[in-house]
Amino acid sequence: MKNKFQRWYEKDEYLAAFMNLMQDLPIDIQCEIAVDMIIRASSMIDRDYDKIIKEVADYNPRDFKRWYDKNPNIHLAIESLRDLDQEQRDIIVQEFCDKILNSHYIKLDDIEGQ
């Protein structure tokens, strides 16, 4: 029997919804949010910024196949979420949901205005 969840974040319905909303954003907005998420998540787990920069520099998108693997910043932001405990992850999702939803509203306004 095939496992219902294909990705680690799909086990949490709120995180899965967050990821779907993030995926539907234009790449430039995804990247902007990703950088902010990396900074915020890193401050929660006291992660070394030099290590983060090295991870981005060593990143090779051909090694991965997920939607967020195309950009090293987005990949690192999502992987940073995985490093957090549930409470910390919930804080990040809550903090960035408004920004993601506002970006969707702006996108919808642009479509309706055409």
C-alpha distances in whole Angstrom, upper triangle without the diagonal:
4,6,9,12,13,16,18,20,18,17,21,21,25,24,22,25,27,25,25,29,30,28,30,33,36,35,39,38,34,36,39,37,35,38,39,35,36,39,38,35,37,40,38,37,40,39,41,42,43,39,38,41,40,36,37,39,37,34,33,31,30,28,25,23,23,25,27,28,30,33,34,35,32,29,31,32,28,27,30,28,26,29,30,29,28,31,32,30,30,34,33,31,34,37,35,34,37,38,35,36,39,38,36,39,42,39,39,43,44,42,44,47,47
4,6,9,9,13,15,17,14,14,18,19,22,21,19,22,24,22,22,25,26,24,26,30,32,32,35,34,31,33,35,33,31,34,35,32,33,36,35,32,34,37,35,34,37,36,38,39,40,36,35,37,36,33,33,36,34,31,29,27,26,24,22,20,19,21,23,24,27,29,30,31,28,26,28,28,24,24,27,25,23,26,27,27,25,29,30,27,28,31,30,28,31,34,32,31,34,35,32,32,36,35,33,36,38,36,36,40,40,39,41,44,44
4,5,7,10,11,14,11,11,15,16,19,18,16,19,21,19,19,23,24,22,25,28,30,30,33,32,29,30,33,30,29,32,32,29,30,33,32,29,31,34,31,30,34,33,35,36,37,34,32,35,34,30,31,34,32,29,28,26,26,23,21,19,18,20,21,22,25,27,28,29,26,24,25,25,21,21,24,22,19,23,24,23,22,25,26,23,24,28,27,25,28,30,29,28,31,32,29,30,34,33,31,34,36,34,35,38,39,37,39,42,43
4,6,9,11,12,9,9,12,13,16,16,13,16,18,17,17,20,21,20,22,25,28,28,31,30,27,29,31,29,27,31,31,28,29,32,31,28,30,33,31,30,34,32,35,36,37,34,32,35,35,31,31,34,32,29,29,26,26,24,21,19,17,19,20,22,25,27,28,28,25,23,25,24,21,21,24,21,19,22,23,22,20,24,25,22,22,26,25,23,25,28,27,25,29,29,26,27,31,30,28,31,33,31,31,35,36,34,36,39,40
4,6,7,8,6,6,10,11,14,13,10,14,16,14,14,18,18,17,20,23,25,25,28,27,23,26,28,25,24,27,27,24,25,28,27,24,27,29,27,27,30,29,31,32,34,30,28,31,31,27,28,31,29,26,26,23,24,22,18,17,14,16,17,19,22,24,24,24,21,19,21,21,17,17,20,17,15,19,19,19,17,21,22,18,19,23,22,19,22,25,24,22,26,27,24,24,28,27,26,29,31,29,30,33,34,33,35,38,38
4,7,9,7,9,12,13,15,14,11,14,16,13,14,17,17,16,19,21,24,23,26,25,22,24,26,24,22,25,26,23,24,27,26,24,26,29,27,26,29,28,30,30,32,28,26,29,28,25,25,28,26,23,22,20,20,18,15,13,11,13,15,16,19,21,21,22,19,17,19,19,15,16,19,17,15,18,20,20,19,22,22,19,20,24,22,20,23,25,24,23,26,26,23,25,28,27,25,29,31,28,29,33,33,32,34,37,37
4,5,5,8,10,12,14,11,9,13,13,11,12,16,15,14,17,19,22,21,24,23,19,21,23,21,19,22,23,19,20,23,23,20,22,25,23,23,26,24,26,27,28,25,23,25,25,21,22,25,23,20,20,18,19,17,13,12,10,12,12,13,17,18,18,19,16,14,16,15,12,12,15,13,11,15,16,17,16,19,19,16,17,20,19,17,20,22,20,20,24,24,21,22,26,25,24,27,29,27,28,32,32,31,33,36,36
4,6,6,8,11,12,10,9,13,13,11,13,16,16,15,19,21,23,22,25,23,20,21,23,20,18,21,22,18,18,22,20,17,20,22,20,19,23,21,24,25,26,23,21,24,24,21,21,25,23,20,21,19,20,18,15,15,12,14,13,15,18,19,19,19,16,14,15,14,11,10,13,10,8,12,13,13,12,16,16,13,15,18,16,15,19,20,19,19,23,23,21,22,26,25,24,28,29,28,29,33,33,33,35,38,38
4,5,6,8,9,6,6,9,9,8,10,13,13,13,16,18,21,20,22,21,17,19,21,18,16,19,19,16,17,20,18,16,19,21,19,19,22,21,24,24,26,24,21,24,25,21,21,25,24,21,22,20,22,20,16,16,12,13,12,15,18,18,18,18,15,13,14,13,9,10,12,9,8,12,12,12,11,14,14,10,12,15,13,12,15,17,16,15,19,20,17,19,22,22,21,24,26,25,26,29,30,30,32,34,35
4,5,6,9,7,5,8,10,9,10,13,14,13,16,18,22,21,24,22,19,21,23,20,19,22,22,19,20,23,22,19,22,25,22,23,26,25,28,28,30,27,25,28,28,25,25,28,27,24,24,22,23,21,18,16,13,14,14,17,20,21,21,21,17,16,18,16,13,14,16,13,12,16,16,15,13,16,17,13,14,17,16,14,17,19,18,17,20,21,18,19,23,22,21,24,26,25,26,29,30,29,31,34,35
4,6,9,8,7,11,12,12,13,16,17,17,20,22,25,25,27,25,22,24,26,22,21,24,24,20,22,24,23,20,23,25,22,22,26,25,28,29,31,28,26,29,30,26,27,30,29,26,27,25,26,24,20,19,17,18,17,20,23,24,24,23,20,19,20,18,15,15,17,14,12,15,15,14,12,15,16,13,13,17,17,15,17,20,19,18,22,23,21,21,25,25,24,27,29,28,29,32,33,32,34,37,38
4,6,5,6,9,10,10,12,14,15,16,18,20,24,24,26,24,21,23,24,20,20,23,22,18,20,23,20,18,21,23,20,21,24,24,28,28,31,28,26,29,30,26,27,30,30,27,28,26,27,26,22,21,18,18,18,20,23,24,24,23,19,19,19,17,14,15,16,12,12,15,14,13,10,12,14,11,10,14,14,11,14,17,16,15,19,20,18,19,22,23,22,24,27,26,27,30,31,31,32,35,36
4,6,5,6,9,10,10,12,14,15,17,19,23,23,25,23,20,23,24,20,20,23,23,19,22,24,22,20,24,25,23,24,27,27,30,30,33,31,28,31,32,29,28,32,32,29,29,27,29,27,24,22,19,18,18,21,24,24,25,24,20,20,21,19,16,18,18,15,15,18,17,16,13,15,16,13,12,15,15,12,13,17,16,14,17,19,17,17,20,21,19,22,24,24,24,27,29,28,29,32,34
4,5,5,6,9,10,11,12,14,16,17,21,22,23,20,18,21,21,18,18,21,19,17,19,21,19,18,21,22,20,22,25,25,28,28,31,29,26,29,31,27,27,31,31,28,29,27,29,28,24,23,19,18,18,21,23,23,24,22,19,19,20,17,14,17,17,13,14,17,15,15,12,13,14,10,9,12,12,8,10,13,12,10,14,16,14,14,17,18,17,19,22,22,22,25,27,26,28,30,32
4,5,5,6,9,10,10,12,14,16,19,19,21,18,16,18,19,15,15,18,17,14,16,19,17,15,18,20,18,19,22,22,25,25,28,26,23,26,27,24,23,27,27,24,25,23,25,24,21,20,16,15,14,17,20,20,20,18,15,15,16,13,11,13,13,10,11,14,13,13,10,12,12,8,8,11,10,7,10,12,11,10,14,15,13,14,17,18,17,20,22,22,22,25,27,27,28,31,32
4,5,5,6,9,10,10,13,15,18,18,21,19,16,18,20,17,16,20,19,16,18,21,20,18,21,23,21,22,25,25,27,27,30,27,24,27,28,25,24,28,27,24,25,22,24,23,19,18,14,13,13,16,19,19,20,19,16,16,17,15,12,14,15,12,13,16,16,16,13,16,16,12,12,15,13,10,13,16,14,12,16,17,14,14,18,18,16,19,22,21,21,25,26,25,27,30,31
4,5,5,6,9,10,11,13,17,18,20,17,15,18,19,16,16,20,19,16,19,22,20,19,22,24,22,24,27,26,29,28,31,29,26,28,30,27,26,29,29,26,27,24,26,25,22,20,16,15,15,18,20,20,22,20,16,17,19,16,14,17,17,14,16,19,18,18,15,17,17,13,12,15,13,10,12,14,12,10,13,14,11,11,15,15,13,16,19,18,18,21,23,22,24,26,28
4,5,5,6,9,10,11,15,16,17,14,12,15,16,12,13,16,15,13,16,18,16,16,19,21,19,21,24,23,26,25,28,26,23,25,27,24,23,27,27,24,25,22,25,24,21,19,16,14,13,17,18,18,19,17,14,15,16,13,11,14,15,12,14,17,16,16,14,15,15,11,10,12,10,7,9,11,9,7,10,11,8,9,13,13,12,15,17,17,18,21,22,22,24,26,27
4,5,5,6,9,10,13,14,16,14,11,13,15,12,12,15,15,13,15,18,17,16,19,21,20,21,24,23,25,24,26,25,21,23,25,22,20,24,24,21,22,19,21,21,17,16,12,10,9,13,15,15,16,15,11,12,14,11,9,12,13,11,12,16,15,17,15,17,16,12,13,15,12,9,12,14,11,10,13,13,10,12,15,14,13,17,18,17,18,22,22,22,24,27,27
4,5,5,6,9,12,13,16,14,12,15,16,14,14,18,18,16,18,21,20,19,23,25,24,25,27,26,29,27,30,28,25,26,28,24,23,26,27,23,23,20,22,22,18,16,13,10,11,14,16,16,18,17,13,14,17,15,12,15,17,15,16,19,19,20,19,20,19,16,16,18,15,12,15,16,13,11,14,14,10,11,15,13,12,15,17,15,16,19,20,19,22,24,25
4,5,5,7,11,12,14,12,10,14,14,12,13,17,16,15,18,20,19,19,22,24,23,25,27,26,28,27,30,28,25,26,28,25,23,27,27,24,25,22,24,24,21,19,15,12,12,16,17,17,19,17,13,15,17,15,13,17,18,15,18,21,20,21,19,20,19,16,15,17,14,11,13,14,11,9,11,11,7,8,11,10,8,11,13,12,13,16,17,17,19,21,22
4,5,6,9,9,11,9,6,10,11,9,9,13,13,12,14,17,16,16,19,21,21,22,25,23,25,24,26,25,21,22,24,22,20,23,24,21,21,19,21,21,18,17,13,10,9,13,14,13,15,13,10,12,14,11,10,14,15,13,16,18,18,20,19,20,18,15,15,16,13,11,13,13,10,9,11,10,7,9,11,10,9,13,14,13,15,18,18,18,21,23,23
4,6,8,9,12,10,8,11,13,11,11,15,16,14,16,20,19,19,22,24,24,25,27,25,27,25,27,26,22,23,25,22,20,23,23,20,20,17,19,19,16,14,11,7,7,11,11,12,14,14,10,12,14,13,11,15,16,15,17,20,20,22,21,22,21,17,18,19,16,14,17,17,13,13,15,14,10,12,14,12,11,15,16,13,15,19,18,18,21,23,23
4,7,9,12,10,9,12,14,13,14,17,18,17,19,22,22,22,24,27,26,28,30,28,30,28,30,29,25,26,28,25,23,26,26,23,23,19,22,22,19,17,14,10,11,14,14,15,17,16,13,15,18,16,15,18,20,18,20,23,23,25,24,25,24,20,20,21,18,16,18,18,15,13,15,13,10,11,13,10,8,12,13,10,12,15,15,14,17,19,19
4,6,8,6,6,10,11,10,12,15,15,15,17,20,20,20,23,25,25,27,28,27,28,26,28,27,24,24,26,24,21,24,25,22,22,19,22,23,20,18,15,12,11,15,14,13,16,15,12,15,17,15,15,18,19,18,21,23,23,25,24,25,23,20,20,21,17,15,17,17,13,12,13,11,8,10,11,7,7,11,10,8,11,14,13,13,16,18,18
4,6,6,6,9,10,11,12,15,16,16,18,20,21,22,24,26,27,28,30,28,29,26,28,27,24,23,26,23,20,23,24,21,21,18,21,23,20,19,16,12,12,15,13,12,15,14,12,15,17,16,16,20,21,20,23,25,25,28,27,28,26,23,23,23,20,18,20,19,16,15,16,13,11,13,13,9,9,13,11,9,12,14,13,13,17,18,18
4,5,5,6,9,10,10,12,14,15,16,18,20,20,22,24,25,26,27,25,26,23,25,24,20,20,22,20,17,19,21,17,18,15,18,20,17,16,14,11,10,12,10,9,12,11,9,12,14,14,14,17,18,19,21,23,24,27,26,27,25,22,23,23,20,19,21,20,16,17,17,14,12,15,15,12,13,16,15,13,16,18,16,17,21,21,21
4,5,5,6,9,10,11,13,14,15,17,19,20,21,23,25,26,27,25,25,22,24,24,20,19,22,20,17,19,21,18,19,17,20,22,20,20,18,14,13,14,12,10,13,11,10,14,15,14,16,19,19,20,22,24,25,28,27,28,25,23,24,23,19,19,21,19,15,17,17,13,12,15,15,11,13,16,14,13,16,18,16,17,21,21,21
4,5,5,6,8,10,11,12,14,16,17,18,20,21,23,24,25,24,25,22,24,24,20,20,23,21,18,21,23,20,21,19,22,24,21,21,18,15,13,15,14,12,14,12,10,14,15,13,15,18,18,18,21,23,23,25,25,25,23,20,21,20,17,16,17,16,12,13,13,10,9,11,11,8,10,13,11,11,14,16,15,16,19,20,20
4,6,5,6,9,10,10,12,14,15,16,18,20,21,22,23,22,23,20,22,22,18,18,21,18,16,19,20,17,18,16,19,20,18,17,14,11,9,12,11,9,11,9,7,10,12,10,11,14,15,15,17,19,20,23,22,23,20,18,19,18,15,14,16,15,11,12,13,10,9,12,13,10,11,15,14,13,16,18,17,19,22,23,23
4,5,5,6,9,10,10,12,14,15,16,18,20,21,22,20,20,17,19,19,15,15,18,16,13,16,18,15,17,15,18,19,17,18,15,13,10,12,11,8,9,6,6,10,10,9,11,14,14,15,18,19,20,23,23,24,21,19,20,19,16,16,18,16,13,15,16,13,12,15,15,13,15,18,17,16,19,21,20,21,25,25,25
4,5,5,7,9,10,11,13,14,16,17,19,21,21,20,20,17,20,20,16,16,19,18,15,18,20,18,20,18,22,23,21,21,19,16,13,15,14,11,12,9,9,13,13,11,13,16,15,16,19,20,20,23,23,23,20,18,20,18,15,15,17,14,11,14,14,10,11,14,14,11,14,17,15,15,19,20,19,21,24,24,25
4,6,5,6,9,10,10,12,14,15,17,19,20,18,20,17,20,20,16,17,20,18,16,19,21,19,21,19,23,23,21,21,18,15,12,15,15,12,13,9,8,12,12,9,11,14,13,13,16,18,17,20,20,20,17,15,16,15,11,11,13,11,8,10,11,8,8,12,12,10,13,16,15,15,18,20,20,22,24,25,26
4,5,5,6,9,10,10,12,14,15,16,17,16,17,15,17,16,13,14,16,14,12,16,17,15,17,16,20,20,17,18,15,13,10,12,13,10,9,6,5,8,8,5,8,11,10,11,14,15,15,18,19,19,16,14,16,15,11,12,14,12,10,12,14,11,11,15,15,14,16,19,18,18,21,23,23,24,27,28,29
4,5,5,6,9,10,11,13,15,16,16,14,15,12,15,15,11,11,15,13,11,14,17,15,18,17,21,21,19,21,18,17,13,14,15,11,10,6,8,10,9,7,10,12,11,12,15,16,16,19,20,20,17,16,18,16,13,14,16,14,12,15,16,13,13,17,17,16,18,21,20,20,24,25,24,26,29,30,30
4,5,5,6,9,10,11,13,15,15,14,15,13,16,16,13,14,17,16,15,18,20,19,21,21,24,24,22,23,21,19,15,17,18,15,14,10,10,13,11,8,12,14,11,12,16,16,15,18,19,18,15,14,15,13,10,12,13,10,9,12,13,11,12,16,16,15,18,20,19,20,23,24,24,26,29,29,31
4,5,5,6,8,10,11,12,14,13,15,13,16,16,12,14,17,15,14,18,19,18,20,20,23,22,20,21,18,17,14,16,17,14,13,9,9,11,9,6,8,10,8,8,12,12,12,15,15,15,12,10,12,11,7,9,11,9,8,11,13,11,12,15,16,15,18,20,20,21,24,25,26,27,30,30,32
4,6,5,6,8,10,11,11,10,11,10,13,12,9,11,14,12,11,15,16,15,18,18,22,21,19,21,18,17,14,15,16,13,11,8,9,10,7,5,8,9,7,8,11,11,11,15,16,16,13,12,15,13,10,12,15,13,12,15,17,15,15,19,20,19,21,24,24,24,27,28,28,30,33,33,34
4,6,5,6,9,10,10,9,10,9,12,12,10,12,15,14,13,16,18,18,21,21,25,24,23,24,22,21,17,18,20,16,14,11,12,14,11,9,12,13,10,11,14,13,13,16,18,17,13,13,16,13,11,14,15,13,12,16,17,15,17,20,20,20,22,25,24,25,28,29,30,32,34,34,36
4,5,5,7,9,10,10,12,12,15,15,13,15,18,17,16,20,21,20,24,23,27,26,24,25,23,22,18,20,21,18,17,13,14,15,12,10,12,13,10,10,13,12,11,14,15,14,10,11,12,10,8,11,12,10,10,14,15,14,15,19,19,19,22,24,24,25,28,29,29,31,34,34,36
4,5,5,7,8,8,11,11,15,14,11,14,17,15,15,19,20,19,22,22,25,24,22,23,21,20,17,18,20,18,16,13,13,13,10,8,10,10,6,7,10,9,7,11,12,12,8,8,11,9,7,11,13,11,11,15,17,16,17,20,21,21,23,25,26,26,29,31,31,33,35,36,37
4,5,5,6,5,7,8,11,11,9,12,14,13,14,17,18,18,21,22,25,24,22,24,22,22,19,19,21,18,16,13,14,14,11,9,12,11,7,10,12,9,9,13,15,15,11,12,15,13,11,14,16,14,15,18,20,19,20,23,24,24,26,28,29,29,32,33,34,35,38,39,40
4,6,5,7,9,10,13,13,12,15,17,17,17,20,22,21,25,25,29,27,26,28,26,25,22,23,24,22,19,16,17,18,14,13,15,15,11,12,14,12,11,13,16,14,11,13,15,12,11,15,16,14,15,19,20,19,21,24,24,24,27,29,29,30,33,34,35,37,39,40,41
4,6,8,11,13,16,15,14,17,19,18,19,22,23,23,26,26,29,28,26,28,25,25,22,23,25,23,20,18,18,18,15,13,15,14,10,11,13,10,8,10,12,11,7,10,12,10,10,13,14,13,15,18,20,19,21,23,25,25,27,29,30,31,33,35,35,37,39,40,42
4,6,9,11,14,13,13,16,17,16,18,21,21,21,25,25,28,26,25,27,25,25,22,22,25,23,20,18,18,18,14,13,15,13,9,11,12,8,7,9,13,12,9,11,14,13,12,16,17,16,18,21,23,22,23,26,27,27,29,32,32,33,35,37,38,39,41,43,44
4,7,9,12,11,11,15,16,16,18,20,21,21,25,26,29,27,26,29,27,27,24,24,26,23,20,18,19,19,15,15,17,15,12,13,15,11,11,13,16,16,12,15,17,16,15,18,20,18,19,23,25,24,25,28,29,29,31,33,34,35,37,39,39,41,43,44,45
4,6,9,8,8,11,12,12,14,16,17,18,21,23,26,24,23,26,24,25,21,21,23,20,17,15,17,16,12,13,15,13,10,12,13,10,11,14,17,17,14,15,18,17,15,19,21,19,20,23,25,24,24,28,29,28,30,33,33,33,36,38,38,40,42,43,44
4,5,5,7,9,10,11,13,15,16,17,21,22,25,24,24,27,25,26,22,22,23,21,17,16,18,17,13,14,17,15,12,15,16,13,15,18,21,21,18,19,22,20,18,22,24,22,22,25,27,26,26,30,31,30,32,35,34,35,38,39,39,41,44,44,45
4,5,5,6,9,10,11,12,14,15,19,21,24,23,23,26,24,24,21,20,21,18,15,13,16,16,12,13,16,15,12,16,17,15,16,20,22,22,19,19,22,21,18,21,23,21,21,24,26,24,25,28,29,27,30,33,32,32,36,37,36,38,41,41,42
4,5,5,6,9,10,11,12,14,18,20,23,22,23,26,25,26,22,21,22,19,15,14,17,17,13,15,18,16,15,18,19,17,19,22,25,25,22,22,26,24,22,25,27,25,24,28,29,27,27,31,32,30,33,35,35,35,38,39,39,41,43,44,44
4,5,5,6,9,10,10,12,16,18,21,19,20,23,23,23,20,18,20,17,14,13,16,15,11,14,16,14,12,16,16,14,16,20,23,24,20,20,24,23,21,23,26,24,23,27,29,27,27,31,31,30,32,35,35,34,38,39,39,40,43,44,44
4,5,5,6,9,10,11,14,16,19,18,18,21,20,20,17,16,17,14,10,10,12,12,8,10,13,11,10,14,15,13,15,19,21,22,19,18,22,21,18,20,23,21,20,23,25,23,23,27,28,26,28,31,31,31,34,36,35,36,39,40,40
4,5,5,6,9,10,14,16,19,18,19,22,21,21,18,16,17,14,10,10,13,13,10,12,15,14,13,17,18,17,19,22,25,26,22,22,25,24,21,23,26,23,22,25,27,24,24,28,29,27,29,32,31,31,34,36,35,36,40,40,40
4,5,5,6,8,12,15,17,16,18,21,21,22,18,16,17,15,11,12,15,14,11,14,16,15,14,18,18,17,20,23,26,27,24,23,27,26,23,25,28,26,25,28,30,27,27,31,32,30,32,35,34,33,37,39,37,39,42,42,43
4,5,5,6,10,12,15,13,14,17,17,18,15,13,14,12,8,10,12,10,8,11,13,11,11,15,15,14,17,21,23,25,22,21,24,24,21,23,26,24,23,26,28,26,25,29,30,28,29,33,32,31,35,37,35,37,40,41,41
4,6,5,9,10,14,13,14,17,16,17,13,11,12,9,6,7,10,9,7,11,13,12,12,16,16,16,19,22,25,26,22,21,24,24,21,22,25,23,22,24,26,24,23,27,27,25,27,30,29,28,32,34,32,34,37,38,37
4,6,9,11,14,14,15,18,19,19,16,14,14,11,8,10,13,12,11,14,17,15,16,19,20,19,22,26,28,29,26,25,28,28,24,26,29,27,25,28,30,27,26,30,31,28,30,33,32,31,35,36,35,36,39,40,39
4,6,10,12,11,13,17,18,19,16,13,14,12,9,12,14,12,11,15,16,15,16,19,19,19,22,25,28,30,26,25,29,28,25,27,30,29,27,29,31,29,28,31,32,30,32,35,34,33,36,38,37,38,41,42,41
4,6,9,8,10,13,14,15,13,9,10,9,6,9,11,9,9,13,14,12,14,17,17,18,21,24,26,28,25,23,27,27,23,24,28,27,24,27,29,26,25,29,30,27,28,32,31,30,33,35,34,34,38,39,38
4,5,6,8,11,13,14,12,9,9,9,8,12,13,10,12,15,15,14,17,19,19,20,23,26,28,30,28,25,29,29,26,26,30,29,26,28,31,28,26,30,31,28,29,33,32,30,33,35,34,34,38,39,38
4,5,6,8,9,10,9,6,6,7,7,11,11,9,11,14,14,14,17,19,18,20,23,26,27,29,27,24,27,28,25,25,28,27,25,26,29,26,24,27,29,26,26,30,29,27,30,33,31,31,35,36,35
4,5,7,10,12,12,9,8,11,11,15,15,12,15,18,17,16,20,21,21,22,26,28,30,32,30,27,30,31,28,28,31,31,28,29,32,29,27,30,32,29,29,33,32,30,32,35,33,33,37,38,37
4,7,10,12,12,9,10,12,11,15,15,12,14,17,16,14,18,20,18,20,23,26,27,30,28,25,28,30,27,27,30,30,28,29,32,30,27,30,32,29,30,34,33,31,34,37,35,35,38,40,39
4,6,9,9,6,8,11,11,14,12,9,12,15,13,12,16,17,16,18,21,24,25,27,26,23,26,27,24,24,27,27,25,26,29,27,24,27,29,27,27,30,30,28,31,34,32,32,35,37,36
4,7,8,6,8,11,13,15,13,11,14,16,14,14,18,18,17,20,22,25,25,28,26,23,26,27,24,23,27,27,24,25,28,26,23,26,28,25,25,29,29,26,28,32,30,30,33,35,34
4,5,5,8,10,12,14,11,9,12,13,11,12,15,15,15,18,20,22,22,25,23,20,22,24,21,20,23,24,21,21,24,23,20,22,25,22,22,25,26,23,25,29,28,27,30,32,32
4,6,6,9,11,12,9,9,13,13,11,13,16,16,16,19,21,23,23,25,23,20,22,23,20,18,22,22,19,19,22,20,17,19,21,19,18,22,22,20,22,25,24,23,27,29,28
4,6,7,8,9,6,5,9,9,8,10,12,13,13,16,18,21,21,23,21,17,19,21,17,16,20,20,16,17,20,18,15,18,20,18,18,22,22,20,22,25,24,24,27,29,29
4,5,7,9,7,5,9,10,9,10,13,14,14,17,19,22,23,25,22,20,22,23,20,19,23,23,20,21,23,21,19,22,24,21,21,25,25,23,26,28,27,27,31,32,32
4,7,9,8,7,11,12,12,13,16,17,18,20,22,25,26,28,25,22,25,25,22,21,25,24,21,22,24,21,19,22,23,20,21,24,24,22,24,27,25,25,29,30,29
4,6,5,6,9,10,11,12,14,16,17,19,21,24,25,26,24,21,23,24,20,20,23,22,19,20,22,19,18,21,22,19,20,24,23,21,24,26,25,25,29,30,29
4,6,5,6,8,10,10,12,14,15,16,19,22,23,25,22,20,23,23,19,20,23,22,19,21,23,20,19,23,24,21,22,26,25,24,27,29,28,29,32,33,33
4,5,5,6,9,10,10,13,14,15,17,21,22,23,19,18,20,20,16,17,20,18,16,18,20,17,16,20,21,18,20,23,23,22,25,27,26,27,30,31,31
4,5,5,6,9,10,11,13,15,16,19,20,21,18,16,18,18,14,15,18,17,14,16,18,15,14,17,19,16,18,21,21,20,23,25,24,25,28,29,29
4,5,5,6,8,10,11,13,15,18,19,21,18,16,19,19,16,16,19,19,16,18,21,19,17,20,22,20,21,24,24,23,26,28,27,28,31,32,32
4,5,5,6,9,10,10,13,16,18,19,16,14,18,18,14,15,19,18,16,18,21,19,18,21,23,21,22,26,26,25,28,30,29,30,33,34,35
4,5,5,6,9,10,11,15,16,17,14,11,14,14,11,12,15,14,12,14,17,15,14,18,19,18,19,23,23,22,25,27,27,28,31,32,33
4,5,5,7,9,10,13,14,16,13,10,13,14,11,11,15,15,13,14,17,16,14,18,20,18,19,23,23,22,25,27,27,28,31,32,33
4,5,5,7,9,12,14,16,14,11,15,16,13,14,17,17,16,17,21,20,18,21,23,22,23,26,27,26,29,31,31,32,34,36,37
4,5,5,7,10,12,14,11,9,13,13,10,12,15,15,14,16,19,18,18,21,23,22,23,26,27,27,29,31,31,32,35,36,37
4,5,5,8,9,11,8,6,9,10,8,9,13,13,12,14,17,17,16,19,21,21,21,24,26,25,27,30,30,31,34,35,36
4,5,8,9,12,10,8,11,13,11,12,16,16,16,17,21,20,19,22,24,24,24,27,29,28,30,33,33,34,36,38,39
4,7,10,12,9,9,12,13,12,14,17,17,17,19,22,22,21,24,26,26,27,30,31,31,33,35,36,36,39,41,42
4,7,8,6,6,9,10,9,11,14,14,15,17,20,20,20,23,25,25,26,29,30,30,32,34,35,36,38,40,41
4,6,5,6,9,10,11,12,14,16,17,18,21,22,22,24,26,27,27,30,32,32,33,36,37,38,40,41,43
4,6,5,6,9,10,10,12,14,15,16,19,21,20,22,24,25,26,28,30,30,31,34,35,36,37,40,41
4,5,5,6,9,10,11,12,15,15,18,20,20,21,24,25,26,27,29,30,31,34,35,36,37,39,41
4,5,5,6,9,10,11,13,14,17,18,18,20,22,23,24,26,28,29,30,32,34,35,36,38,40
4,5,5,6,9,10,11,12,15,16,16,18,20,21,21,24,26,26,28,30,31,32,34,36,37
4,5,5,6,9,10,10,13,15,15,16,19,20,20,22,24,25,26,28,30,31,32,34,36
4,5,5,6,9,10,12,14,14,16,18,19,20,22,24,25,26,28,30,31,32,34,36
4,5,5,6,8,11,11,12,14,16,17,18,20,22,22,24,26,27,29,30,32,34
4,6,5,6,9,10,10,12,14,15,16,18,20,20,22,24,25,26,28,30,31
4,6,5,7,10,10,11,13,15,16,17,19,21,22,23,25,26,27,29,31
4,6,7,8,10,11,12,14,16,17,18,20,22,23,24,26,27,29,31
4,6,5,6,9,10,11,13,14,16,17,19,20,21,23,25,26,28
4,5,5,6,8,10,11,12,14,15,16,18,20,21,22,24,26
4,5,5,6,8,10,10,12,14,15,16,18,20,21,22,25
4,6,5,6,9,10,11,12,14,15,17,19,20,21,23
4,5,5,6,9,10,11,13,14,15,17,19,20,22
4,5,5,6,9,10,10,12,14,15,16,18,20
4,5,5,6,9,10,10,12,14,15,16,19
4,5,5,6,9,10,11,12,14,15,17
4,5,5,6,9,10,11,12,14,16
4,5,5,6,9,10,10,12,14
4,5,5,6,9,10,10,13
4,5,5,6,9,10,11
4,5,5,6,8,10
4,5,5,6,9
4,6,5,7
4,5,6
4,6
4
